[in-house]
């Protein structure tokens, strides 16, 4: 996958989204940022939403974006993969 490109596409979906810069590669940055999004780590613990609600919102945001279909498909695929990993940990 072209993670540099996908990371830029992902950033275009969010204004002022904080990226995890401690990771080394664009793939790690993208996946860790999506994981933080799904776990709602950017919100205060008392107002965090469920994993499923965050997943739904993320997929909806991607689908409603102006990204080309191929980019949408790749980002959704990464979200699904991470969602499955997170679900299996619970």
Number of C-alpha atoms within 10 A of each C-alpha: 7 9 16 13 12 18 19 12 17 18 16 14 16 10 7 8 13 11 15 15 13 9 14 9 11 17 16 16 19 24 20 18 23 22 20 16 19 24 20 19 13 13 12 8 9 6 8 14 15 12 17 13 13 16 23 12 14 19 18 12 14 19 16 11 13 12 15 10 12 9 16 20 15 15 23 18 13 15 20 14 12 18 18 11 12 14 10 8 6 5
